[in-house]
Amino acid sequence: MAKKKRRKFSAEFKAEAVRIVDKTGQSMCSVAHELDLAESVLRNWVHNAQAERNGKTSGGLTLREREELNKLRRENKRLKMEREILKKATAFFAKENRNDSSSS
């Protein structure tokens, strides 16, 4: 049995789906059916939009703060890797320098 390919939706599509639920008063079930979505997906979008309007996401951070946190975590990981490379290079060249000075 073939798996369904996971679909991706633009932010505009999600916002429009949430707007339809909010403004028209239609049930999430009917809007989800019209848009060919699982009701749980639409429910999550509506919940996230309401949390964003209130200034918080489920983790207690705003969406902007969450994005910045993820960016800083990626940068921190990259910097740690660079530091490890530099430590190894320093040790290598220090060893080379010791070997050169002892052979003279």
Backbone torsions as a table, in degrees:
resi	resn	phi	psi	omega
1	MET	NA	127.4	-177.6
2	ALA	-79.4	139.4	176.7
3	LYS	-77.5	147.7	173.7
4	LYS	-72.3	138.3	176.7
5	LYS	-74.7	134.7	-178.6
6	ARG	-69.8	128.0	180.0
7	ARG	-89.4	149.6	175.9
8	LYS	-115.4	142.5	-178.0
9	PHE	-122.9	141.9	179.4
10	SER	-72.7	160.2	177.4
11	ALA	-61.4	-34.7	-179.9
12	GLU	-66.2	-41.3	179.2
13	PHE	-63.1	-45.3	179.8
14	LYS	-61.3	-45.3	-179.5
15	ALA	-62.3	-39.5	179.8
16	GLU	-67.5	-40.1	178.0
17	ALA	-62.5	-43.3	178.3
18	VAL	-64.3	-41.7	179.5
19	ARG	-60.9	-41.0	179.4
20	ILE	-61.3	-44.8	179.0
21	VAL	-62.9	-44.6	-176.7
22	ASP	-68.5	-43.9	-169.9
23	LYS	-88.4	-32.7	-173.2
24	THR	-90.4	-20.4	-178.2
25	GLY	78.7	4.7	176.5
26	GLN	-69.1	153.9	178.3
27	SER	-70.4	154.4	177.5
28	MET	-60.8	-34.7	-179.5
29	CYS	-61.8	-45.4	-177.7
30	SER	-71.5	-39.0	178.2
31	VAL	-65.7	-43.2	178.8
32	ALA	-60.5	-42.6	179.2
33	HIS	-63.2	-43.6	179.2
34	GLU	-61.2	-37.3	-176.8
35	LEU	-92.8	4.6	-179.4
36	ASP	57.9	50.0	179.2
37	LEU	-121.8	157.7	168.9
38	ALA	-74.5	141.1	-178.2
39	GLU	-60.5	-35.7	-179.3
40	SER	-64.6	-34.1	178.4
41	VAL	-64.8	-48.9	179.4
42	LEU	-62.8	-40.3	179.0
43	ARG	-60.5	-41.8	177.6
44	ASN	-63.0	-42.0	179.6
45	TRP	-62.5	-43.7	-179.9
46	VAL	-64.5	-44.2	179.1
47	HIS	-60.8	-45.8	179.9
48	ASN	-63.8	-39.2	179.2
49	ALA	-65.3	-41.1	178.6
50	GLN	-65.2	-41.5	178.3
51	ALA	-64.1	-39.7	179.4
52	GLU	-65.4	-40.0	177.5
53	ARG	-62.6	-33.6	178.3
54	ASN	-81.7	-3.5	176.3
55	GLY	88.0	6.2	-178.2
56	LYS	-135.3	149.7	169.4
57	THR	-103.2	179.6	-176.5
58	SER	-60.9	-26.5	-179.8
59	GLY	-86.5	4.7	-179.9
60	GLY	87.7	2.1	179.1
61	LEU	-111.8	151.7	173.2
62	THR	-72.8	163.6	179.6
63	LEU	-59.2	-41.5	179.2
64	ARG	-62.7	-42.7	178.4
65	GLU	-65.0	-40.2	178.5
66	ARG	-62.5	-43.0	178.3
67	GLU	-63.3	-42.6	179.2
68	GLU	-65.0	-40.6	178.4
69	LEU	-60.7	-44.7	178.1
70	ASN	-62.6	-41.3	178.4
71	LYS	-62.7	-44.1	-179.5
72	LEU	-66.9	-35.3	176.5
73	ARG	-64.6	-42.3	177.5
74	ARG	-63.1	-44.3	179.5
75	GLU	-63.4	-41.5	179.0
76	ASN	-62.0	-42.7	178.6
77	LYS	-61.8	-43.7	179.4
78	ARG	-63.5	-43.3	-179.7
79	LEU	-65.2	-37.9	177.0
80	LYS	-63.3	-41.0	178.3
81	MET	-64.1	-43.5	178.8
82	GLU	-62.1	-40.7	179.1
83	ARG	-62.8	-41.7	178.5
84	GLU	-62.9	-41.0	178.2
85	ILE	-62.5	-44.5	180.0
86	LEU	-65.4	-37.4	177.2
87	LYS	-62.3	-43.9	179.7
88	LYS	-66.6	-39.8	178.9
89	ALA	-65.7	-41.5	178.6
90	THR	-61.6	-45.1	178.9
91	ALA	-63.1	-41.5	179.7
92	PHE	-62.0	-48.7	-177.7
93	PHE	-70.9	-31.2	175.9
94	ALA	-65.9	-40.6	177.9
95	LYS	-65.2	-43.6	177.8
96	GLU	-60.6	-42.5	-178.8
97	ASN	-65.1	-40.6	176.9
98	ARG	-63.1	-42.2	-179.2
99	ASN	-65.8	-38.9	-179.9
100	ASP	-68.2	-40.9	-176.8
101	SER	-74.5	-29.2	179.7
102	SER	-79.0	-22.2	179.7
103	SER	-84.1	-12.5	-179.6
104	SER	-83.6	NA	NA
